[in-house]
C-alpha cells in the first residue's frame, strides 16, 4: 500500500505530516537548503546536456534538495549564453532530468523546487523581458502589469520551474541606491496595487491554479525597507522606527500576502539595529501572527552567512535565522550545517520541523508530488509568444513620461526633412533593459535609433552620432554630434544611465557587481552601483549644452534606472521624455510617441530632484505645517510625483460627494466615503489620464504627511469625452497607526485633492468625527 503522502486524494496537511514523520534529520535539513547555483547543475556539450557531478553531490548532501536556484538563468554573472545554456526547446527535458534524478536517487523521492528570478520578466534565454519596475509603476496601470506577469508565469512553468522571485516590496525613498529600478515607486499605495497585480499574474486568484501548469508561486522581494538605506548604500541600515516601517515599507508586503503570495524573501538590510534575517519581530510577530502568513520565507543570497558578525559562527548564524523565521536558504554555508546545529542543541527539532512543513506544503500546493514532470514540448510554444510581446509593447508605451513640451514641439507632426539622433543611449540596446537582464538574441530588441528609422516618414533623413558615453570623460565624439545637430532641423538627444553588465565584470557571491577603480564599464545603476551624485554622468551635460548652442531645437529622451538630476536637460531642451529602462520594445514605443502615433500617458512613480543635496525629496514627507525652504535652491522637486504631460488636456472636478461627515466608528465598521470625480478630455486628440486622489489630514493624534495617495484610476477618453470615476475610502485608506500603535480610524479634518499629479488642486473637505 502506498504511503499516505503519496495519496493525492488526501488533504495536504495530512500528507505533509505523514511525510515529515518518515524523514530523518538529514533529509529534513536537505529540504531547507538551496545551496548551489542552478547553472552548475548541468553541462552542455554541443546539443547534449547532462547533469553534473556537483549536482549529484548536492543531492546526496541532504538526501534530497529543497530548491535549486537559477537552472535557466542566463547573464554575465552566470556566464550562460545561447552557446552554453539550455535551449528553450530543451528546458522541459532538463527540468525533468533534475526531478527524475532526485526521485530515483533519494529514499523518499521528494521533488525539488526550481526557483527562478523574474525581476522584470524571467531571466532566461529567449524569455519575455519587461520594462523595469520603475517603468511599470509609471504606467499607473496595474491591470496591464497583471496581464504581463501572467505571461511570465506561463513561460517559467512551461520550462518546468515553480517559483518566481520578483522584486515588488522596496519603496524608493533613496534614489542614490543602485536598485531603485527594482521599485514600483516612492509611494506605498501605488506599490501595493502593483504588488497585488504581480501576485495575481504569477499565481492566479486561487492556490488551485498553481496545479494548472501555467502559474508559479510568487516569492516577493524584499522584506523590508531596503529603499530607505542610509546614504543610498546597498544593504545599508534603515534607521527608522516602527511607525515609519508600518506606514511606508510594510503595506506592499501586506497587500501581496492578502493577494495570496506564497513566499517572501528577507532583505539584506537591518532595521533599527536588527538584520531582517534575524528579526523575529518582523518575520514571526508581524508576518506570521498579525498577517497569518503561512508560506515560506526565503533568505536572500548568502545573507544568513552574513549573520556571523553577530552570531559568531556559521552554526550560530543558522540557528539565529531559523529561529527568527527563515525557512529556506539561498547559497549559504550556514544552513548546510543545521544538522550539527541541532545536535549541538543550538536549535530545537521543532524549529526545523516548522520550516520543513512550510517547504513541503508549498511543494504539495504546486502539485509536484502528483505531477513532478512537465510537458517537454510546452516551452517551445509558450516562451516568447506574440501575445506576450503585444502586452510588453503596451507596457513600454504607457511607461514613458512626457516631462516638458514647449510650444508643442512633440509630436513631430510636420516631419522634419533631417533629424539628428544623438547620444549614448540612442543605439545601445542593453542600456534600455536594466540590471539582471538575460542575454538577448540579435534583432530581437529595438533601440530608439532603430525605432525612429523604422517609423520615419517618407522623405526624411536621420543622422546618427553617439556623441559621448554614459560615464567616460572622453570628448572625441562631441564634434561629430555638433555637426550632426547643425545639419538637422531637430535633434533628438538620447541620454541617461545604464545598468548593462559585461562578461568581463567582477561579481560578488550574490551576483551584485563589484565596482571600484578597476571598473571601466558604463554602469551607473543596478545592484552594487550606488551614486553619491545624481547628475548625468560623463560628458552628457556638456553634450546637451554644446548641442543647444547650435540653435537646433533639442528633444531629450532620458533612458535611466533612477531619477537623475535633469536641470541642465530641462534648461536647454524644448521637450523631455523620461523612460525608465523601457525594455526591448522601448525603442518602438518611444518612436511612436515622438512621431505622434501614440499619446504619452505615463506618470512619474518617483519625484525628480533638482539636486542630490535636496534628498530626501519624496512627496509624502511629514507635514510640519509650514514650508521648509533652502536658502540656495527650492525645496520642491524638479518634477513632482505623479506628474506627466499629454498631447491633450484633461480636467477633473467633483461630481458628487454622498457624505461630508462620517464617524470614525462607522468607518471602523465598514462604512465607505464615496467620492465621484468627473474627468473630461478638453483637447483635440484621444488620450489616457491617470487620475489621482490624495488626502491631507489635520487634527490627527500623530503628525501626518503633506499628502497621501489613496486612489487612482487610468481612463482613456476621446476628444470632448467625459467619464466619472468613483473612489471609495474606507478603513484601509483612512486608518492610521495611532499613538498606541493601533491601526484605527481617528477623528480629523480631511482635504481631498484630485487630478494629474501630487500637486492636484483641492477637491473637497471631509470631517471624520468621533
N, C-alpha and C positions, 0 to 999 in steps of 0.2 A: 504493500500500500504506500502511495506517495506521501511524503511529508506534508504536514499542514500548510507550510509556507508555499508549497507548490500548487495549492488548490486555488484556482482563480475565482471560484465561487464564494470563497470565504471573505469576510471583511479584512481590510488592510491591517487594521490594528492587531487582529488575531494572528495574521500571517507574520507580522513583524515580531511579535512576542515569541512565536514558535521558533522562528529563525534565530533570534537573539539567544534563546535558551540553548541552542545547539552549538553556538560559537565559542571557540577558545579565545583567550585574551589576545593572542597574536592575531587571530582573524578579526577581532573587533578593532584592534589598532590599525590593521590594514585598511579598514573602511573609513578611517578618519584621515587618511593620507592621500594627498595629491602632489606627490613629491617630484615627479620627473617632468621635463619639458616634452610635450607630445611629439614634436618633430624629431626627437631622439628615439622614438619608438619604432621607426621604420627606416628602411634603406632602399633607395630606388636605384636600380641598375638597368638603364635602357627603359623598357616597358615593364620590367618586373619589379615588384615591390615585396619585400619580405620584412617580417618583424625582427627587431634587433635582439641581441643577447641582453643588452641593457634593459630592455622592456621585460624580458622574461625574468631577469633577476629581480626587478622591482615587484613583479607579481609574487615571486617566491618570498620576498622580504616580508610581506604581510599576509601570506597565504590568500591573496586576493588584492584588490585595488579599489579604493573608494572612488577616485576620479582620476581621469587623465586629461591634463590641460593642453589645449592648443594643438591637437593632432593635425588640423588643417591650416594652422597659422602660416602665413607667408609674408615676410617683410625683411628689412635689413638685419634686425636683431636675430631672428631665427635663421637667417641666411637661406631661406627657402624661396625658390623661384620656379618658373614653369619648367625649368630643365631638371630640377631635382625633387620637386614637390609632388604631391598626389594629384594626378589629373582629375578633373571634375568627374569624368565618367567612371573613374575607379574609386571614388570616395566611399561608396557603399561597400564595395568589396573589402577595402582596408578596414573600415569600421567593423564589419562582420568578422574579419580575421581576428581583430582585437577581442571581440566578445567570445568567439569560439575558443580562443586560446585560454582565456580566463575560465571559461566554463569547463574545459576539458582538463585543465592542469591545476585546479584547486578542489578541495574536498567538497565544498558546498556549492560551487559554481555560481557565486553571486555576480551578476553583471556589473560592469563598470560604467560610471557616468562619464560621458565625454563632454567636457566643458569648453566653450569657445567664446572668444572675445567678439563683441559686436558693438563697439563704441559708437560707430556711425555706419552700420552695415557689417556683415560678417567679414572678419579679417582673414579671408581665404582667397585662393586663386579663383578668378572669374566671378566672384560673388558681387552682388549689387552693393555699390559703395554710395552712401548717402552724404549729403551735406553734414558738417559737424553740428553738434547740439546747439551751439550758439546761433548758428544759422537757422536751424529748425525752430528754436524758440522765437526767432524774429519773424516767422510766418504767422504767429498767433493763431495757428490752425491745428489744434491737437487731433482733430479727426483725420486730417491728412497724414499726420505722423503715425497714427494708429494703422492706417492702411499700409504705409511704408513698412512698418515693423511686422505686419502680418506676412509680407513677402520675405523679410529677413528670417522670420521663424521657419517658413516653409523651406528656404534654402538650407538653413542649418540642419533641420530634421531630415531633409532628403539625403543628406550626406551620411546620416547615422549618428549625429550628435544630439545632445539633450539639454544642455544648459547654455543660456545666453547671458554673458556677463556684460551688463550695459550701464554706462555712466548716466546718472539721472539725478542724483541727490545733492551734488555740490552747488552751492549758491555763490554767485560771482560777486563777492564784495571787494576782492583784491585783484585788480586786473594786471598787476605785475607778475602774478602767479602764472607759470607756464601752461597750466592745464585749464586755463579759462575757456578754451574752445570746447571743453567737455561739459560745460554748464549750460543749462537752458536759459540762464539769465540771472539777474540780481534779485528777483522777486520770488518769494516762497509760493505765492498763489499761482503765478504763471508756471513755475517749476512743478508744482503739484498736479496741475492739469495735464502737463506733458508726461509726467511720470505715470499717471493713470493710463494715458493713451498708449504708452510704450508697453506697459504690462498687459493691457488688453490685446495689443497687437501681437505680442510674443506668445502669450498663454491662452488667449481667448477669454471668454466670460465665465468659464466653468472648468474646474480641475479635470472633468471628464474629457475635455477637448484635448488634453495632453496625450491621450491614447489614440488620437485620430491619425497620428503620423505627420501632422502639419504644424504642430505647436511645440514650443520648448519652454522649460521653466526659466523664469526671469530671475537673475541674481542682480539686485540693484546696488550700484556703487555710488558713493562711498559713505558709510555711516560713521561719523559725520563731521561737518564744519571745516572741511579742508579749504573751502573758499574764503575763510577768514584767517588764513595762515599769516602769522606775524611777519611783516616785511615782504610778503609775497613769496617767501621761500617755500619750495615744495616740501610737503610734510612738516612744515613748521608748526609751532604751538598755536592753538587758538585760545587766546586769553580772554574768554568770555564766560559769563555766568549762565545760570540755568534759564533765566527768563529769555535772554537773547537766543539761547540754544533752541528753546521751545517755540519762540515766535518766528525765527528766521530759518533755522537749519534742520529742524525735525519735521515740519509739515509735509514736505515732499515724500519723505520716507513713510509717514503715516498714510498718506494718500495711496502710495504704491502698495502698501500692505493691505489696506482696505479693498484695493482693486484685485487682490489675490496673489500678489508676488510670493513666490515660494522660496526665495533666497535673498539675503543681503550680504554685502561684503563690508567688513570693518575697514575703517580708514587708518592711514598711517599716522595721522597727527595725534597730538594729545589735546585734551580739553581741560583747562584749569589744573594742569599738572598730572593728569591721568591719561596714559595712552589708550586709544579706543579699544585695542585688542585686550586690554587689561581692565576695562571699565565695566564692572558688573552692574553698576547703576544704569548704564546705557543699555547693555546687552541683555540684562536679566530683568531689572525692575521695569524699565520703560518698554523695551521691546517685547519681552515675554509676558510680564504681568499686566502692565497697563494696556498694551495693544493686542495682547493674546496671540502673538505671532507664533506659529507652530512649524515654520520652515527651518531652513538651515542658515547658519551664519558661517560664511567662508572668510578665511583670512586673506588679506592682500599679500602679494608676493614677498616672501621672506620676512614678513612683518613680525611673526612670532619670534624668530631668531633675534630680532632687534630688542626684544624684551629682556635679553640677558643683561642689559645695562642696569636693570632694576631687580632682576630675579637672580642674577649671579651665575647662572649656568643654563645650558640648553634644557636640562631636565626641569629646572625651576621655571624657565620660560614656558615650557609646555604645560606644566601644572597651572601656572597663572592664567594662561589663555583659556585653557579648557574649563577651569573653574569659573572664569569670568563670562563664559558663554560662547566661545568659539567652538564650532563643530568640525570644520573641515579645513585642513591646512592648504597652503599653496607654496610648494618648493622648499618648505622649511626642513632643516635638520631636526628641529626640536620635537615635532610630533612623531618622527620615526623612533624616538626614544621613550615613547609613552609607556611601553611595556615595562621598562626598567623603572619608570617614574611611579607606576602603580606598585611594583614590587618593593620599592623603597618607602612606600607609604606617603608619598607626596600628594597623590590624588586617590580618591576612593573609586572603586569599581563602578559605583553608582553614577559618578560623573562621566565615566567612559560610556556606560550603557545609555545614558541620556542622549549623548551626542550620536551614538551609533543608531539609536532608534530613529532619529531625525533623518539621517542619511538613508537608511533602509526604507523609511516611509516614502521619501522622495522617489526612490527607485521603483517602488511599487506603484506610486501615483502615475509615474511615466509609463507604466506597463512593461517595464523591462524584464521582469521575471517571466511574463507570459509571452512576450514578443520581443526578444532581445535583438533580433536581426532586422535590417532594413531592406526594402526592395532595392536591389543593386542597379536597377535601370532608372530609378526616380531622379537622381541628381542631374542626369544629362538633360532631362526635360523641364526641370524646375529652376535650376540656377541660371540667373540672368534672363529670366522670361521678359517678354515685351511689356507685359502689364506692369512689372516692377520698374522698368525703365521709364514708362509713362508717368508713374507716380513720382519717381525721382526727379524728372524734369520739372514737374509742377512744384515740388518742394523747393528746388533751386529758384524758380521764378518768384515764388511767394516770399522767399527769404531775403531778397535784395531790397535794401532800404535806400530810398532817394532822400538825401540829406539837404541838398541845395539845388535850385534850378532857376537861376537868374534869367529873366526875360524869356522863360520857357524855351531855352536852347534845346532841351530834350522834350520830346523825341526829335530826331533829325528828320523832320518832315520833308523839307526840300533837300534832298540828298546832296551833300557837297560833292563836287567832282573829285576832290582829292582829300583823303582823310589820313592823317598820320596816327599810327598806333605805336605808342612808345611806353617803355617801362619794363622792369624785371619780371613782372607777373603777367605780361601780355601773352607770352608764348611758352610758359613753363608749367606743364600740366600738374606736376606734383606739388607746386606751390598753391594750388587751389583745392587740395584734397585733405589736408590736415594730418595730424600725427596719428600713429598706429593705423597705417594705411597698407593694404595689401598691394602686391605687385600688379601693375596694370599692363594689359597687352597693348602694343602699339595700335593706334587707330580707334581705341575704344573710348577715349575721352576727347573733349573739345575745349581748347583754350579760347580765351577771349579773341585773340587774333583770328583763329580759325572760324569762330562763330561769326565775327564781323565779315570775314571774307565770304563765307557761305551765304550770308543774307544780304550782302551788298547789292544795292540797286544797279541795274544795268547802266554802264557808262561811268560808274565811279571807280576811282583808283585808290588802293590802300598802300601806304608806305610804312614799312616797319623799321624801327630801330630800338634796340634794347635799352640803350642809354646808360644804365648802371646796374649794379646788383642790389641785393637786399641789405647786406651788412658790410660788404667790402668797400674800401675807401678809394678804389681806383676810379679815375675820372676820364679815362680814354674814350669812353663811349658818348660823352656829353656832346661833343662837337657834331657827331653824326645825328644825334637826336635833335639838336637845334636846327640843323639844316633840313631835317625831315619836317619839323614844325613850320619852318619858314615857307616850305613849298606846299603847305596844306591850307585848306580853308578852316579846318578844325582839327585839333589834336586830342586824341583820347589817351590819357596817361594812366597806365595800369600799374599801380604801385601797391605797397603794403608790407606784408610779412610772409613768413614761410615756416612750415613745420615739416618740410621734406627731409627725410633721413637719407643717408648714403650708406652703401655697404662697407665703406671704409671707416665708418664712425666707431667710437668706443661706446659700449653699453654696460650698464650696471647689471647686477644679478637679477633684478626685477624688470629689465627691459628699458629703463629710463636711460636717455642718452647722457653721456658724461661730457660735459662742456669743460673748457679750460683754454689756456693759452695755445695749446697744440691744435685746437679745433679750428679748421679753416672753412667749414661749411657755412651755409647761408641761413640755417635755422635761427629763428628768433622767437619761437613759440614751441610748445609741446612739453611733455613731461621731462623735467630736469632743465628746462630752458626758462629761467625766471629773469626778469628785467628789473633794473632799478629805474630806467628812464624809458618812458612810453613814446618818445618821439620816434618817427620813422628812422630806420637805421641807414647806415652808409651815406651815400650821396643823394638820397631820394629827395630831401627837401631842396637841396641845391639844384637838382634836376628840374623840379617844379618851378623854382624861381627863375631859372635861366630860360625855360620854355615860355614862361609868361612874358619875359622881356622881348620875345619875338613879336608880340602883338596878336598872335594867333589865339583864338578862343580855346580854352582848355576845359575838357571834361575829364574829371578824375574818377577812376574806378579803383576803389581801395579794397583789395582782397587781403584778409587778415584773419588771425585766430584769436585776437584780443582787441579791445578798444584802444587803438593808438591815439596819440595826440595829433589832431589834424588842423591846428590853427593855420599853419602855412598853406596847407591844401585849400582850406576854406577861403583864405585871403586871396589866392591867385586863380582859383578855378571858378568858372561860371556855373558848373554843375558838379555835384559829388554823389557818386553811388557807392554805398557800403555793401560789400559782400563778404560776410564771414564765411571762410572756406566753403564755397558752394558745391563742391563735389565735381564728379566727372562731366556732368551736364551743365556746369556753371557757365562755360563759355557760350553755349547756346542760349541760356536764359538771359545773360547779360546783353548779348547782341540783340535779342528780341526786344529788350527794354530800350536799348539805345535807339533802335530804328522805329520804335512805337508799335511793334506787333503785340506787345504785352504792356499793360499798365502796371507799374510797380505798386505793390501793396504791403511790403514788409514794414515792420515797426521795430525800433530798437528794443532788444531784450536786455540791454545794459546801457547805462549812461555813458556818454563820451566825454572824457575830461579835457580841460584846456591845458593841463599840465600835470605831471606826476606829483608836483608839490601840493596839489589840491586834495589828494586822496586822504580819506575816503570821499567819494563823490556820488555814491549810490543815492537814489532818490528818496528812499524811505528811512531817512535818518530821524533821530528823535527830535520832537518839536519842543524847542525851548521858548516858544512864544515871542521870538524876536529874530531878526536877521543876524547872521554871523559873518559879516564881510571880512575879506582880507584887505590889507592896505594896498598890496601890489597887484592884485587882479580880482576879478569877480569870483565869488564863491560858487556861482552857478556853473553847471557843466556846459560844454560847447553845444552839445545836443542832449536833450533830456530823455530819460527812459520812456519808452512807448512812442517816440517820435518817428515820423516818416511821412514824406510828401507823396502826392499822387499827380497824375496828369489831369485829374479832375478835382473838384472841390466838394467836400461834404460838410453838412451842418447837423448838429444834434440839439435837441430841445426836449424838455419834459413834456410828455403827453398825458401821463396820468400817474397819480400817487394815491393809492387806496386809503392809506392812513398816514398821518404825520406824527402821530404819537402812539407808541406801544410800550407795554410794561416789560421790564426785564424778566419777570416771572413768565409772561406769556411766551416770550421768545425762548426761554429755557424749556418750555413745554411743547415746542414745535411750531409756534406761530411764525409767519414769514412777513417780512416787509417787502411789498411788491412795488417796483418802480418801472414804469413804461417810458421808453425813450424813443422819440421819433428821429429817424435818420433820413436825410434827403441828399441825393446826388444833384448838386446845383450846377455841375459843369457840363461840358459838351461831349464827353465820352464815357463809356462804361468803365467801372472800376470797382474795387473792393476796399472796404474800410473796416479796420479792427476798432470797434467802439469799446472804450474802456471806462469802467466805473470805479471811482475811488471814493474813499471816505476820509474825513478828518474829524477826530473826536476832541471835544473839550469837556472838562469836568470829570474825567475818569479818575479812579483812585491811584493810578500809576501814570507816568508820562507816556504819551502816545507818539506816533510818528507823524511827520509832516503830512504825508498822505499814504494810504494803504490801498493797493489794488484789491478789489473784491468781486470783480466780474468783468468779462469781456466776451464779445461775440464778433465774428467776422462775417460781413454781409456783402454780397455782390449786387450792384444796382446799375441800371441803365440810366442814361441822361434824363433828369427830371423825375426819376422814380424815387419813391419813398417807401419805408417799411418801419415797423415798430418792433423794438427789442424789449423783451420783458426780463428784468433782473429780479431775482429773489434773494433776499438777505435774511438768513436765519441765524441760529446759534453758531453754526460753523463759521460764518463770516463775521459775526458781531461779538462773540465771546472773547475775553482776554484772560491772560494769566494774572490774576489779581495779587494783592499783597500777600495773601495766604498761599499763593501758588496753586490756586484752584482755577480751573477753566470755566469761567462763568460770564454771563452777560451782566454787565454792570450799568447802572444809570449814567447817562452822559448826554451831551448835545452833539449831534452828528451833522456835518455838512457833507453833501454828496456832490461829486463832480463827474461829468461825463463828456467824452469827446475823443480826440485822436491822439492824446498823449497824456503823460502825467501832469502836464500843465493845463489840463482841460478846465473849462470855466465851471462855475458853480451851477448846480442843477436844482437843488432844493435843500431844505433843512428838516431834520427829524429829531424828535425828543424821545429818548428811552427813559421812562420814569421807573420808579421803584415798583 
